[in-house]
Amino acid sequence: MKILVSACLLGENCKYSGGNNYNQAVCDFARWHQVVPVCPEVLGGLPTPRCPAEIVQGVVTNKEGINVDREFRAGAAKALAIAKENGVELAILQSRSPSCGVKEIYDGTFSGTKIPGQGVFAKMLMDEGIRVLDAGELPKIILKNEDGKCQSD
């Protein structure tokens, strides 16, 4: 299966802080699939490192109050095009991100408070009918085959 994965989960240093969100469960799962890594924020032209951003009243804004919605949406559109060009069937995305949050995002106050919602890229994927998983959910849904290969339920 072709899967799209947030590049930070695979160890790419594209996180806003300059680091990554390496996730062993995602990497273990990815070994058995064709992987298309993307970082919508980098695709949108944002530097690494960069000021943290959250969705504030529907607009992606960084902690300094600068509107970065255009960059986030442009990057999400580019990442979506990559997903479609590659025929991905599943996307595994980083939790809480204003781009990739699947089930929850930060509330826009930069206080660490989480609310139900989706990042701009996750929402675009869902709107296109592409199955999306939060990286934190992956260990709960992986099943082991007799040959040891992982597959999703």
C-alpha positions in Angstrom: 0.0 0.0 0.0 1.2 3.5 -0.7 1.1 5.7 2.4 1.8 9.4 3.0 3.6 10.2 6.2 4.4 13.4 7.9 8.1 13.7 7.3 8.9 14.7 10.9 7.6 11.3 12.0 10.3 9.6 9.9 13.0 11.7 11.6 13.3 14.6 9.1 14.1 17.8 11.0 11.3 19.9 9.6 9.4 20.5 12.8 8.8 24.2 13.7 11.6 23.9 16.4 14.1 22.5 13.9 13.8 19.0 15.3 11.5 16.1 14.4 8.8 13.9 15.9 10.4 10.6 15.2 7.9 7.8 15.8 9.2 4.2 16.0 5.7 2.7 15.5 5.2 4.7 12.3 8.6 3.7 11.0 7.9 0.0 11.8 4.6 0.2 10.0 6.1 2.2 7.0 8.7 -0.6 6.4 6.0 -2.7 4.8 4.6 0.0 2.5 5.6 2.4 -0.2 6.1 5.7 1.7 5.6 9.2 0.5 7.0 11.6 3.1 5.8 15.2 3.1 6.0 18.3 5.2 3.2 20.7 4.2 4.7 23.6 6.1 8.1 23.3 4.3 6.2 22.8 1.0 4.5 26.1 1.7 7.8 27.9 1.9 8.2 28.2 5.6 11.7 27.9 7.1 13.0 25.4 9.6 13.1 26.4 12.4 10.1 28.7 12.4 7.9 30.4 14.9 5.2 28.1 16.2 1.7 28.5 14.7 -1.8 27.6 15.7 -5.2 28.1 14.1 -6.7 31.2 15.5 -10.4 31.8 14.5 -9.9 29.7 11.4 -6.7 31.5 10.3 -3.2 30.0 10.8 -1.3 32.6 12.8 2.2 32.3 14.4 3.0 33.1 18.0 4.1 36.6 17.0 0.7 37.3 15.6 1.8 37.1 11.9 -0.8 35.5 9.5 0.9 32.5 7.9 -2.4 31.0 6.6 -1.4 31.4 3.0 1.8 29.4 3.4 0.1 26.7 5.4 -2.7 26.3 2.8 -0.4 26.5 -0.2 1.8 23.8 1.4 -1.2 21.7 2.2 -2.4 22.0 -1.5 1.0 20.9 -2.7 1.1 18.0 -0.3 -2.4 17.0 -1.4 -1.3 17.1 -5.0 1.7 14.8 -4.2 -0.7 12.4 -2.4 -3.0 12.3 -5.4 -0.2 11.9 -7.9 1.2 9.0 -5.9 -2.2 7.3 -5.4 -1.8 7.1 -1.6 -4.4 5.2 0.2 -3.6 6.2 3.8 -2.0 9.2 5.5 -0.3 9.0 8.9 0.0 12.5 10.3 1.5 14.3 13.3 -0.8 14.9 16.2 -2.0 18.4 17.1 -0.2 20.2 14.2 -2.0 23.1 12.6 -1.2 21.3 9.3 -1.5 17.7 10.2 -3.6 17.4 13.3 -6.2 14.7 12.7 -8.5 14.7 15.7 -7.3 17.6 17.8 -5.3 20.8 17.4 -4.2 23.5 19.8 -6.8 26.1 20.6 -5.1 29.2 19.2 -4.1 30.7 22.5 -0.5 29.2 22.5 -1.2 27.9 26.0 -0.9 24.2 25.2 -4.7 23.7 25.4 -6.0 21.2 22.9 -9.4 21.2 21.2 -11.2 18.8 18.8 -10.4 19.8 15.2 -8.2 19.2 12.2 -5.2 20.9 10.7 -5.5 22.4 7.2 -3.7 19.5 5.5 -5.5 16.8 7.4 -8.9 18.4 6.5 -7.9 18.6 2.8 -7.0 14.9 2.8 -10.3 13.9 4.5 -12.3 16.1 2.1 -10.7 14.1 -0.8 -11.7 10.8 0.8 -8.1 9.8 1.8 -8.0 7.8 5.0 -6.1 9.7 7.7 -4.6 8.4 10.9 -3.1 10.3 13.8 0.3 8.9 14.5 -0.6 8.3 18.1 -3.4 5.9 17.0 -1.1 3.7 15.1 0.0 1.3 17.9 -3.6 0.7 18.7 -4.6 -0.5 15.2 -1.6 -2.5 14.1 -2.2 -6.2 13.8 0.5 -8.7 13.3 0.3 -11.3 10.5 1.8 -14.7 10.9 4.8 -13.6 8.9 5.5 -10.7 11.2 4.5 -8.0 8.7 2.3 -5.2 10.0 -1.0 -4.2 8.4 -3.7 -1.8 9.4 -7.2 -3.0 10.3 
